């Protein structure tokens, strides 16, 4: 039997040891990111609203990630998968299809009613939970789609609230307003609003002199303004997107056309918009609106507004709504403890989320509609947007008549 020399044996053992892999230190694996789809129209006629909606979602995502992510998933960070709806339903649907391919856990946004109708329907084919940020058409939540949840009020609720508040304001002032002209964009949102107003205004003692529709986009409001001059209403009640209402208000100002009592807007794209107030203060002064707005009593509102304005943007309702919608979704994912879409839908349906910055109570969904949501009344006063209703958190009294 041949013996191996001690030196040779030692060298062989060292070589064998060197060939073995080093023991790696224990490193905790980072949890997979939670992909959330954000759909907004950032090109086309609705780009301003879409950009501000995206900003609100970004502020919420950054805040959640900065404070520990989704804790039930080991601190998983939220990853935004953004989609530009291009201000059309078709554009929105294309983004839903792309997001399905990217494996999003849920979708937030849409803004305009036609976009939301199409995108929620497309998302329902894949059981993607979908939180609508604005989309006021009540058809969005009356089709029985289990995946669809609207956080804000629809135009049925907004119209009833707007008219209740108008009656209260008018009676307090001695009933100076008795007649109205309705001006509305001719799409799903404006036409639905006009039908409700035509039904409910006469029931509350107001006579509708005429209902005037206009397309979106519109380049000239001269004919609308001239018709208002001929009718001489006490009130103008406009329901339009930003560009069209600014054009109408400026045209009326230039032609010195003023309703006898004032402009009382409902879900107007400009009347509660600081861009309009800053750029055209005289045309905006004393315009009232019943719309979405953040709760000024909540300290977090000031923080979110400061974060938004630090980017050079105006404070629009799209920001607090989308901020709150993303927080609502994050809360549902926390409670579900999963990115499974069905579990998130179940968590949303059972939500009592209250950590939002809107003037709502705890979230409570019935057939996809948040029953705790409510609009507020604002009025432009002295270059600022003031809350005038509900009384419990108003920071100004209404100026009525405004003429």
N, C-alpha and C positions, 0 to 999 in steps of 0.2 A: 504494500500500500504506500503510495507516494504521499509525503507530507508537504504541506504548503508552508513556506517561510513566513514567520510572524509579520515582517514588514510588508510582504505582498498582501497578506490577509487584511492588514490595517488599511492599506491603500484601496483595496477592493471595496471594503465597507464604506469608506469615505465617498468613493465614487457613486456607490449605490444610494447613499443618503442624499447626495447632491441631485440625483435624478428624481427624487420624490418631490411632489409639489409642496410648496410652503403652505402652512395652514393660514387661511385668510381670516382677518379679524371679522367679528360679527357686525354686519352692517344691516340696519333695518331698511327694508325695501320701502320706497316711497309709494303710497297708494296711487292708483291710477286716477288721472284727472277726471272730473265729472264734466262731460260736454253738454253745454246748454245752448240751444239755438236762439238767436235774437234776430227777428225779422222786422225790418223797418224800411220805409221808402226813402232812401237817401239820394235818389236821382229822380228827376221828373217834377211834376207840379207840387208834390207833397214833401219835397226834400227837407224843408225847414223843420217840419214836425218830426220827420224820421231821424234827422241828425240829433235832435234834442232827446228823442226817445232812446236812441243808442247811448247817448251820454248818461242818461239816468241809469240804464242797465250797467254801464261800465263802472259808475261810481259804486253801485251796490256790489258788483263782483269784486272790485278791488278791496272794498271794506271787508267783505266776508273772507277773502283770501288772507288779508292782512291780520285778521283776528282769529286765525286757526283753521280756516276752511270748513269742510263738512266734518264735524267731530265724530259723528256716528260712523263715518267711513275712514277713520284714522287720520283725520285732518286733510282729506283729499281737497285739492284746489279745484276751483271752478274754471273751466276753459270756455270762453265764448267762441261759438261758431256763428259768425255774423252772415246775414243774408240780406241783400238789397232787393226789396220787392219792386223797385223801379216804378212805384206809384200805380201799378196795375195788378189785378188779381192773377193774371198769367205769370207775371214776374214772381209773385209770392209763392205760387204753387211750385214753380221751378226750384225755388230755394228749399221748400219742404222736401222735395224729392232728393236734392243734394244732401240735406241734413240727415235724411234717413240713411243714405249711404255712408255718412260719417259717424253714425251711431249716437246721435244726441239722445240724452235722457228725457228732454222736454224742450218745449219752445215757448218763448214769450214774445208778445208784440203784435204787429200787424197794422196798428193805427186806424186806417180807414175801414169802414164797414164792408165795402166790396172785397177788399183784400182779406179781411178777417173771415168773411163767409167762405171764401175759396180755400184759404190756407187751413182753417180748422177742419174742413171737410177732407182735404188731402191728408192731413195728419191723422185723422180718424182711421184711415185705411191701415195704418201701421200701429195703432194704439199709442201714438205719441201724445203725452199730456201737453195741453196747449192752454196757456194763460193769456187771454186777450187783455191788452192794456187799455184801449179806448173803444173802438168799434161799437158805436151806440145802437146800431140796428138790432132790435129785439129778436129778429130771425136767427141771429147767431146762437142764441141759447134756447130756442124753442123747437129745435129739430131733433132733440133727443140724443145728441152726441155725448157719449160718456167721457170723452177725453177733453171736452171744452169747458173752460171756466173763465167767466168774465169778472174781473175784480172791481171795475168801475160800474156806475149805474148806466142803464140803457136809456134811450130817448123817451120811453114811456114814463119812467120815473122822473127823468129830468124835466119833461114837459109839465107833468102834474105839479112838481115842486116849483117850477118857474112861475106857473100861473097862480098857485097858492100865494107865493111871495109877492107877485105883482098885485094881486087883489089886496093884500095886506098893506103894501106900500101906497097903493092908490087910495084906499079908504082912509089911511092915516093923513093923507094930503088933501082930503075933501073930494075925492073922486074927480080929478081934473081930466083923466083919460077915459074916453068912451069909445073911440074908433081906432082901428089899426090897419096897417098895410103889412102883409107878410112878404118878405123877400127871401128866396131860398135858392140854393144850388140845386140843379135838376137831377142829381144822382140819387142813389139809394138813401143816403143820410138825409139830405135836405127835403126830398119829396115825402119821405115818411114823416118827418117833423112837421111839414106843412099840413099834411092830412090831419094829424093830431091837433094842431093849433086851430084849424078850421072847425073841428068838432067841439073843442073845449072852450075856446074863447067866447062864443055866444052863450054857452052855458054859465059863464061867469060874468055876463053883463057887458061884454065888449062886442062891437059890431065890426066885422072884417069888411073893409071897403074893397080890397082886391088882394089877390095872391099873385106875385110876380116871380117867375122862375128865370134863372140864368144859368148858362153852362159854366163848367170848370175845365180849363181856365177861361177867363173872359178878359178881353183887352179894352173894352169900352163899356162904361156904365152910364153914359149920358142919357140914353132912352129911359133907363130905370129911374134915374134921378128926376127927369122931366115928368114922368108919370106920377111920381110921389108929389112933386110940386102941384100938379093938377088936382090930385085927390085931397091934399091938405089933411092928412091924418093927425090924430093926437099922438099916436105912437107908430114907430117903425119897429118891426120885429124881424130881424135878419138871422138866418141860419146858413152860414157860408164858410168856406175855407178862407185862409188868411189873405191871399192876394186879392180875391174878389171883394171882400169886405173893405179892405184898405182902399181899393180903387173907388168903391161906392162912397165911402165916407169922405175921401178927398174931393171927389166930384161934387158931392153935395156942399161941401165947405166952399169950394171955388165958385159954385153957382148960388151960394147963399140960400140954400134950401135947408130949412130946419123944421122938423115936426113940432107941433104945438107944445107937446109935453116932453118928448125925449125919444131916445133909441134904447129899446129894451131887447137885447139879444138873447138867444137861446143856443147854447153849444156853438158859439161863434169862434172861428179860428183866429180872430184878431182882437176882439174886445177885451179879452183877458191875456193880453200879450204885451210884454214890456218893450218889444221891438217897435210895435205900433205906437206905444205911448212915448217912447224916446224920440222916434223919428218924425212923428206927426202929432205933437202934443195938443195943438188946437183942435184938430179933427177928432182926436180921441177923447177930449175932456167931457166928463159926465156921462159917457156911455156906460150903461149897465149890461151885465151879462149873468146868465145862470149857467154854470159850467163846472168842470173839474178844477180843484185848487187844493193846494197843500194846507194843512192845519198850522197856522202861525203860532199856536200855543205850545207846540211840541219843540223842545230844544233841538232835536235831530233835524228838524226842518231847516233851521238856520245853518247847520253844518253842511247839509247837502246843497243848499243854495250857495253857500260860500265856495264849495268845491266846484260847482257848476260855473259860477261867475269867474272863478280863477282861470278857467279855460278861455275866457273872453266871450262866453255865450250869454244870452239873455235867459232870464228865469221864466220858463214856460211850464204849463201843467204836465207836459209830456215827461219832464224830468222826474218829478216826485212820483208820478204814476208808475213809470217803468222801474224806478228804484224800489218802490214798494212791491211790485209784481215779482221782481227777482228775489227779494227777501222772502216773500210768500212761498215761492218755489223752493228756496233753500230750506225753509222750515219744514216743508213737506218731505223733502229728501232726508232731512235729519230724522224725522219721525218714522219714515219708511225704513230707514237704515239700509237703503239699497238704491241702486239706479235702475232697478226693474221698473219698467213703465207702468205695468198694472198696479204695482204697489204704490207708486207715486200718485197715480190717479185715485186710488183708495184713500191715501193720506190727504190729498187735496179735498176730496169730497167730505172728509171728516174735520176739516180745518177749523180752528178757532183762533187763527193768527191775528195778533193785535200789534205787532211791532212794526207798524207802518207809519207813514207821515201824512196820511190823508185824514179828513174830518169824519172818519168812520168809527164804528164800534168794532168789536171782534168780527172777523170774517166768518160768515155762515152761508154756505152754498145750498141753494135749492134749485135743482135742475140746471146746475152750472152757473147760476147767477148769484153773486154776492149780495145777500139781502141786507147786509150792514152798510152798503155803499149809499152815499147821498151827495148831491151836488150842493154848491153854495152860490150865493149872489155876490158879485163884485161890482165895483164902480170906479171908473177912472176919476180921481180927484187930485188936482194940483200936481200933475205929473207922476202920480203914484197909483197903484191898484189897491183899493181898499176893500175889505170884506164888510158887507152891509147886512147879510143874512146867512145863517141863522143868528139870532140875537145873542145867543150864549157865548159866541166867540167873535162877534163883529168888532172891528176896530174903527168903524166910522158909521155915521148916520147917512141914510140915503139923501141925495140932493134930488128932489122930485117936486114939481116939474124942474127939468134941467134947462129948458129954453129961457 
